Amino acid sequence: MKKLLLLAAIAFTALACTEKKSYTIKGNIELENVNGQTVFLKTLLDGTRTTIDSVIIADGKFTFNGKVEAPEIYYLEVANAVRLEFVLENAKIDVSISKDLYNVSGTELNNTAYEFVKQRAEILKEREIIIERYRNAETDGSLTPELDESLSEEYEKISERVNDLGFEFLKKNINNKAGECFVSRITSQLEVEQTEELLALANEETMNNARFKDIAERVQAEKTVAIGQPFVDIEMPNPQGEIIKLSDYAGKGKYVLIDFWASWCKPCREEMPTLVEVYTKYKNKNFEIVGVSFDENREEWINGIAKLNITWVQMSDIKYWQSEGAKLYNVHGIPHTVLIDPQGIIIEKNLRDKELKNKLAELIK
């Protein structure tokens, strides 16, 4: 009998251990009109987010159960409107989603990651206040040059704090999944030298990760097209289907502005009147614009050119974010501009609105 009781105890212990090696994700969503919608649990397979499970939201709540072999980054998506990354482990994980903040807790890695998220959100609230003050001053006519400069300085200081927070977070977590969750977003805002410093802290296993390989490639690409470097040529079809090159225009004795844009991009459309203005003013004065579109539909691209009064050179391979232009110039957000001098050297990047107008006024007499 004692032997049977001992075997039963061992079996129960083994069963209990097995049951612990599973995950439960408990979610709470404080958003309007979410009941009845589907939450998707996804993982990355061959570079594509792939659904492995889904549940319907009821009373603002959802639950997932399952097992994973090892901690890995997964995604939760709600009707393609909300997407968050987290570390899925065999443990009880709590997820809360509200209008202003997502939070994932219950494991050390997720607690670490989302403590960073909360700290970052607090700083970003300060930046939103600056943006609101700027917009209000523009609306009521009180935006003086002095106030513009003061608000811009405050904005830059807060942005530096955001970047510093991300840099310090990655220094501590570069070799774990918490760091991996945010490494792409954080490093996209850092200087190349800072990103290189972080990559130097990564171990061999980390550097074999696809995300880190991409970042290392991005750093190299950024150095290739850094200010002071010769332009890198781009070859794509124009709207008529003819193959043209950036080198047909750049390095030929004119200032050339490369404008990376897309017809689906609202900020690009909002910036376009500025480009129309400067092109009209300087097109006969040693200046050219070459537009590189990240559209994925040729007809929409051509319609966008007409609607936005674009009369300068255009090219596109209709490959969306897989565009060769994005790869060659390390473009991760649009609109994005690159200014090339008459000798073909990159002299400025990301000039927009007043900055672009002031720079061209300085260069082209």
Secondary structure, DSSP 8 states (H G I E B T S, - for coil): -HHHHHHHHHHHHHHHHHHHSSEEEEEEEE-TT-TT-EEEEEEEETTEEEEEEEEE-BTTEEEEEE--SS-EEEEEEETTTEEEEEEE-SSEEEEEEESS-EEEESSHHHHHHHHHHHHHHHHHHHHHHHHHHHHHHHHHT---HHHHHHHHHHHHHHHHHHHHHHHHHHHHHTTSHHHHHHHHHHHTTS-HHHHHHHHHH--HHHHTSHHHHHHHHHHHHHHHTSTTSB----EEE-TTS-EEEGGGTTTSSSEEEEEEE-TT-HHHHHHHHHHHHHHHHHTTTTEEEEEEE--S-HHHHHHHHHHTT--SEEE--S-GGG-HHHHHHT--SSSEEEEE-TTSBEEEES--HHHHHHHHHHH--
